[in-house]
Amino acid sequence: MFKLIMIEDTVRIPPEKFGKPLKKVAQEELKGKYEGIVTEDLGYVVLITNIKVSPVGKIIPGDGATYNSVTFSVITFYPQIQEVVEGEVIEIEDFGAFIRVGPIDALLHVSQIIDDYVSFDERQAVLIGKETQRRLKQGDNVRVRITAVSFAKGGTSGKVGLTMRQPFLGKLDWVSEDVKKLHEEIQAKATPPTAEGKSK
């Protein structure tokens, strides 16, 4: 899920940027420090916004820069285990598919696509179910559940695992077909038999 988080920090304004608009300089410095990082506390930091920087900074001996207090908001994507999200297939491999979910590419292992034996057709770059003949290819829109989240040390990567092997998950076309089929089954059970349909 996406979150909006308020942060208080101190921003270093280097001497070569004195005289430039303070808010703009602070934004540049904060973008370099926060945008694109991945942490267990924040998740995937997508964007910095609502910057308010103090016009009065502190000077540290031996450093010509000023250190100004700043408050700002970050928009982050923090994947939650069991969360259902939608995304787009961006790459197909023999071991599974990479799904673009928000700002990240998560792995959908071949064993987590459908309850069927799935093979990889390298020529067409598709994954195909043996019995169902359902096909997954680049550009397909899917609904998935997050099953694993791991934030790597170092602040620039992480891994997210996905599944589609649950009811009403999968390629959106498949979900529509399954919902329609279920609706027809419910209608058939709810409709009383006609006089012609009754046995004598």
N, C-alpha and C positions, 0 to 999 in steps of 0.2 A: 504494500500500500504506500501511497505517497503521504508524506508528512510535511508540515510547516513548523520549523523549530526556531525559536529565538535563541541567539547566542550573544554573550558578552565576551569581548576579547580586547587585546591591545594590538594595534597595527603600527608597523614601523614605516615611517615616511622618510625615504632616503633624501639626502641633501640635494641631489640633482633634480629632485621633483618639487623642491620648494618653489613657491610662486604659481604652481599649477593649481587648479581647483581641488581643494582638499578631499571632497567627497569622491571625485573621479579617481584620484590617486589611491585613496583607501580601497575603493572598489577593485582596482587593478591588483593591488597587493593581496586582498582577500581572495580574489578569484584564483590567483596563483597558489594560495595556501590551501583552499578548501575545495574548489570545484574539481570533480573527477576523482576525489579520494573515496575510499571505502573503509569504514570503521564499524566496529561492533556496536558502538553507541549511536551513530548517526545513520548507518546504512550507506547507500550510494548517494553522494552529494551531487545534485543535478544543477542547482542554480542558487546564486546569492542575490538577495533582494532587500529592500527596506533598510538601507544603510544609514546609520546616524553616527557621525564621528565628532568627538569633542574637538573644538577649535584650539584647545590648549593642550600641548603635549609635554612630555617629560624628556629631559636630555640625560643621557648616561655618559659619564666621563670616558673618553677614548672613542666615542662613536658620535659622528656628526649628525646622525638622524634624530628625529623626534619620535616619541612613542605616545600615540594618542589612543585614548579609550574609544571603543566602538561597540555599538550594538547593531545587530543585523539578523535577518531571517535567512534560513537555508531551506530550500525545497529538496527533500530527500526521498529516495525510494527504499523502503525497508521491507524486504520480502518476509512474510510470516509463514511458518510451516502450517499446512492445511488450508492456506488461503487459495481461493479459486480466482484465476486471472485469465485474461485473454491475450493472445499474442499472435505473431506471424512467424511462419517457418522461414528461416533465412538461409539455412544450409542443411543438406541431406548427406549423411555418411552411412557406411555400412553398419556402424554401431548405433545409429540413432539420428536424431535431428536436433539442430540448435534453434531455439525459439526466442524471438525478440520479445521480451516482456518489460515494458517500461524502458529504462535506459540500459538494460543488461541482456546478454545472450545466455539463456539457461539450457541445460542439456536434458533432452527427452530420450532416455535410453530405449533401444529397440524393444526391449522386454516390457516397456511401460506404455506402448502405443495402444494395442488392443488385445483382447483375449483370443489370439489367433497366432499361428506361426507367421512371422513377418520376414520376408526376404528383400534383399536390396537389388534393384535393377540399376546397375551402374550406367548402362547406356542411356537410360531415360532419367537417371538421378531421382528415382522414386522408391519408396518403401511400400510393399504390397502384401496384404494379408492373404494367406493361402486359401482359406475357406471363404472368407467374406469378399475377397477381391477389392477391399477398400484400399485406396492409394493415398499416400501422403507425399506431397512434393513442395518444393520451394514456392513461397507466395501464398500457401494455404493459411487461412485464419483458423486458430484452434482455441479451445477452452481447456485449461489444464489446472491441476492442483499442485501446489508447491510441497515437495516431500522432504527436501534437504536444503539447508542453508549453511554455508561455511564462509567466514570472513578471514581471508589470508592476512598474515602479518605483513606490514610494510605499507599498507594503506592504498594500494592501487588495484587490487583484484579481489575476487571472491568467486564462489561456485554456488550454483543453485540447481537442484535436481527437481524433475517434474514427473508427473504421471497423467495418463489419460485413461487408465484402466479402471474407471469407476462410472456408474450411471450418469448420463448427461454430460460427460466430458468427451473431448475429442475434436476432430475437425468439425467446424460449425455446420457443414452440410450433413454430417453423420448425426449430429445432435438433433437437427431438424427432422431427419428421417425417423430417428428413434422416438421422438416426441409424437410425431404423427402416427406412428405404428401403435404406440401405447394408447393414444387418444382413441384410435379405431377399436382397439381391444376393449377399452372401457365402455365405449358406446355399444359394442356388440353384446357385452354382458348386461348392460342396463336396459336394452331393448327387449321387451317380452316377446316370446315367439308368437307368430301369427297363427290363425286357425289352420292354415294350410300346412304350417310347419309342425303342428302337433302330431304325434303318432296316434294311430287309432287303436 
